[in-house]
């Protein structure tokens, strides 16, 4: 019995361009750690290719809601020394 030959692999790519205004709300948990929540709307600006993105083929310019939760870690970097006679903020 001969092994079955597989069809050649095809790779399709497409570039999607979108704009997403986002609002973020943060709550400090410590001096460097902050909890963040975000909510926004993502508008596609390009026509998606239905063969590459079958889920987007029904609408020419879909709008999607984006939301997320996250933790933000802030790094405290030392300030450079002030020049002689200069004002340090």
GROMACS elastic network, one bead per residue, 0.5 to 0.9 nm:
[ bonds ]
;  ai    aj funct       b0    kb
    1     4     6  0.89919   500
    2     5     6  0.88713   500
    6     9     6  0.85072   500
    7    10     6  0.89799   500
   12    51     6  0.85743   500
   12    52     6  0.63241   500
   13    52     6  0.67730   500
   14    48     6  0.74710   500
   14    49     6  0.70140   500
   14    52     6  0.69140   500
   14    53     6  0.84220   500
   15    46     6  0.81926   500
   15    48     6  0.80243   500
   16    44     6  0.70489   500
   16    45     6  0.75362   500
   16    46     6  0.59442   500
   16    47     6  0.77268   500
   16    48     6  0.66237   500
   17    43     6  0.86295   500
   17    44     6  0.59536   500
   17    45     6  0.54140   500
   17    46     6  0.56129   500
   17    47     6  0.88600   500
   18    42     6  0.64988   500
   18    43     6  0.53436   500
   18    45     6  0.50798   500
   18    46     6  0.73015   500
   19    41     6  0.82613   500
   19    42     6  0.57358   500
   19    43     6  0.53568   500
   19    44     6  0.66420   500
   19    45     6  0.72479   500
   20    40     6  0.63869   500
   20    41     6  0.53476   500
   20    43     6  0.61193   500
   20    44     6  0.86711   500
   20    65     6  0.89985   500
   20    66     6  0.83216   500
   21    39     6  0.86598   500
   21    40     6  0.55932   500
   21    41     6  0.60119   500
   21    42     6  0.70169   500
   21    43     6  0.88375   500
   22    38     6  0.65944   500
   22    39     6  0.56170   500
   22    41     6  0.67554   500
   22    42     6  0.85555   500
   22    66     6  0.81918   500
   22    67     6  0.86849   500
   23    37     6  0.84186   500
   23    38     6  0.55725   500
   23    39     6  0.54754   500
   23    40     6  0.60666   500
   24    36     6  0.67291   500
   24    37     6  0.56668   500
   24    39     6  0.66362   500
   24    40     6  0.86771   500
   25    35     6  0.83932   500
   25    36     6  0.56514   500
   25    37     6  0.53105   500
   25    38     6  0.63463   500
   25    39     6  0.89054   500
   26    34     6  0.64294   500
   26    35     6  0.55183   500
   26    37     6  0.63851   500
   26    38     6  0.86969   500
   27    33     6  0.88957   500
   27    34     6  0.55913   500
   27    35     6  0.51892   500
   27    36     6  0.64620   500
   27    37     6  0.88669   500
   28    31     6  0.71105   500
   28    32     6  0.78249   500
   28    33     6  0.61824   500
   28    35     6  0.62253   500
   28    36     6  0.86571   500
   29    32     6  0.78292   500
   29    33     6  0.54714   500
   29    34     6  0.51803   500
   29    35     6  0.66249   500
   30    33     6  0.50758   500
   30    34     6  0.68083   500
   31    34     6  0.81291   500
   31    74     6  0.82642   500
   32    72     6  0.80250   500
   32    73     6  0.56454   500
   32    75     6  0.67489   500
   32    76     6  0.77413   500
   33    71     6  0.68975   500
   33    72     6  0.57829   500
   33    74     6  0.63871   500
   34    70     6  0.84106   500
   34    71     6  0.56812   500
   34    72     6  0.50966   500
   34    73     6  0.65682   500
   34    74     6  0.80631   500
   35    69     6  0.75598   500
   35    70     6  0.59736   500
   35    72     6  0.63899   500
   36    68     6  0.82193   500
   36    69     6  0.57002   500
   36    70     6  0.51360   500
   36    71     6  0.59382   500
   36    72     6  0.70369   500
   37    67     6  0.76050   500
   37    68     6  0.57773   500
   37    70     6  0.64557   500
   37    71     6  0.88502   500
   38    66     6  0.79988   500
   38    67     6  0.54426   500
   38    68     6  0.52467   500
   38    69     6  0.64440   500
   38    70     6  0.85064   500
   39    65     6  0.75512   500
   39    66     6  0.58158   500
   39    68     6  0.67008   500
   40    64     6  0.86232   500
   40    65     6  0.59498   500
   40    66     6  0.51819   500
   40    67     6  0.63540   500
   41    63     6  0.68938   500
   41    64     6  0.57823   500
   41    66     6  0.57858   500
   41    67     6  0.86080   500
   42    62     6  0.84520   500
   42    63     6  0.56904   500
   42    64     6  0.50604   500
   42    65     6  0.60807   500
   42    66     6  0.66657   500
   43    61     6  0.72601   500
   43    62     6  0.65394   500
   43    64     6  0.66776   500
   43    65     6  0.89504   500
   44    47     6  0.76884   500
   44    48     6  0.84106   500
   44    60     6  0.87866   500
   44    61     6  0.55472   500
   44    62     6  0.60491   500
   44    63     6  0.65643   500
   44    64     6  0.84563   500
   45    61     6  0.67216   500
   45    62     6  0.88817   500
   46    60     6  0.83954   500
   46    61     6  0.71332   500
   47    57     6  0.89826   500
   47    60     6  0.58563   500
   47    61     6  0.64302   500
   48    51     6  0.88366   500
   48    52     6  0.78800   500
   48    53     6  0.66735   500
   48    54     6  0.89712   500
   48    56     6  0.66694   500
   48    57     6  0.68801   500
   48    59     6  0.89074   500
   48    60     6  0.70733   500
   48    61     6  0.78704   500
   49    52     6  0.54764   500
   49    53     6  0.59311   500
   49    54     6  0.78234   500
   49    56     6  0.80264   500
   49    57     6  0.69121   500
   50    53     6  0.50203   500
   50    55     6  0.76629   500
   50    56     6  0.66030   500
   50    58     6  0.81140   500
   51    54     6  0.58353   500
   51    57     6  0.79556   500
   52    57     6  0.89790   500
   53    56     6  0.55562   500
   53    57     6  0.65484   500
   54    57     6  0.52036   500
   54    58     6  0.80085   500
   55    58     6  0.71380   500
   55    59     6  0.89614   500
   56    59     6  0.60225   500
   56    60     6  0.75604   500
   56    61     6  0.84026   500
   56    62     6  0.71764   500
   57    60     6  0.67983   500
   58    62     6  0.86553   500
   59    62     6  0.55182   500
   78    81     6  0.89623   500
   79    82     6  0.85083   500
   81    88     6  0.85551   500
   82    85     6  0.81102   500
   82    86     6  0.60794   500
   82    87     6  0.70593   500
   82    88     6  0.60412   500
   83    86     6  0.51924   500
   83    87     6  0.80337   500
   83    88     6  0.86853   500
   84    87     6  0.86839   500
